[in-house]
Amino acid sequence: MLVASFYKYQVALVLMVSALLIGNWIGAGDLKLLMVLTLLTSNYQDWIFALIRSLLFAGLFAFGKLLRRRENGELIAMAPFLFLGFIF
């Protein structure tokens, strides 16, 4: 149980470091929110599924936005989708 909960912190840390190194695909506020939501999940599988749901919600929203307008370069806030993914 302790080892499984430790891995989600490692994954969150890897996400944070890669986001800072790669560029602007996720903001610092979103990373802080992800770390807080990591503390609130009980096990690794729930955390992974919540993160996947968050990315799925964000992807569906971005796809819908892309269908309505063809303008590129607009940023989408990730925080609402993180909340949705971790709530459902």
C-alpha positions as CSV (number, residue, x, y, z in Angstrom):
1,M,0.0,0.0,0.0
2,L,2.8,2.4,0.9
3,V,4.8,1.6,-2.2
4,A,1.7,2.0,-4.4
5,S,1.0,5.4,-3.0
6,F,4.7,6.4,-3.5
7,Y,4.5,5.8,-7.2
8,K,1.8,8.4,-7.8
9,Y,4.1,11.0,-6.3
10,Q,6.9,9.9,-8.6
11,V,4.6,10.1,-11.6
12,A,3.4,13.6,-10.6
13,L,7.0,14.7,-10.1
14,V,8.0,13.4,-13.6
15,L,5.1,15.2,-15.1
16,M,6.2,18.4,-13.3
17,V,9.8,18.2,-14.4
18,S,8.9,17.2,-18.0
19,A,6.4,20.1,-18.2
20,L,9.0,22.6,-17.0
21,L,11.6,21.2,-19.4
22,I,9.5,20.7,-22.5
23,G,7.6,24.0,-22.6
24,N,4.2,25.5,-22.3
25,W,1.9,22.4,-22.4
26,I,0.9,22.8,-18.8
27,G,1.2,25.7,-16.4
28,A,2.7,25.9,-13.0
29,G,-0.7,26.5,-11.4
30,D,-2.0,23.3,-13.0
31,L,1.0,21.4,-11.7
32,K,0.4,22.7,-8.2
33,L,-3.3,21.7,-8.4
34,L,-2.2,18.2,-9.7
35,M,0.1,17.8,-6.7
36,V,-2.8,18.7,-4.2
37,L,-5.2,16.4,-6.0
38,T,-2.5,13.7,-5.8
39,L,-2.5,14.0,-2.0
40,L,-6.3,13.5,-2.0
41,T,-6.4,10.3,-3.9
42,S,-6.1,7.0,-2.0
43,N,-4.3,4.7,-4.4
44,Y,-2.3,4.7,-7.6
45,Q,-5.0,3.3,-9.9
46,D,-7.6,5.9,-8.9
47,W,-5.0,8.6,-9.5
48,I,-4.1,7.3,-13.0
49,F,-7.7,6.9,-14.0
50,A,-8.5,10.4,-12.8
51,L,-5.6,11.8,-14.7
52,I,-6.7,10.0,-17.9
53,R,-10.3,11.2,-17.5
54,S,-8.9,14.8,-17.0
55,L,-6.9,14.5,-20.2
56,L,-9.9,13.0,-22.0
57,F,-12.2,15.8,-21.0
58,A,-9.6,18.4,-22.0
59,G,-9.1,16.7,-25.4
60,L,-12.8,16.5,-26.1
61,F,-13.2,20.2,-25.2
62,A,-10.2,21.1,-27.4
63,F,-11.6,19.0,-30.3
64,G,-15.0,20.8,-30.0
65,K,-13.2,24.1,-29.9
66,L,-11.3,23.2,-33.0
67,L,-14.4,22.2,-34.9
68,R,-16.1,25.5,-34.1
69,R,-13.2,27.7,-34.9
70,R,-10.1,27.1,-36.9
71,E,-7.8,29.5,-35.0
72,N,-4.7,27.9,-33.5
73,G,-2.7,29.3,-30.7
74,E,-5.5,29.6,-28.1
75,L,-4.6,28.2,-24.7
76,I,-7.0,26.1,-22.7
77,A,-7.0,26.2,-18.9
78,M,-6.4,22.7,-17.5
79,A,-7.6,23.2,-14.0
80,P,-11.4,22.7,-14.7
81,F,-10.6,19.5,-16.4
82,L,-8.4,18.3,-13.6
83,F,-11.3,19.0,-11.2
84,L,-13.7,17.1,-13.5
85,G,-11.4,14.1,-13.8
86,F,-10.8,13.8,-10.1
87,I,-14.5,14.3,-9.2
88,F,-15.9,11.7,-11.5
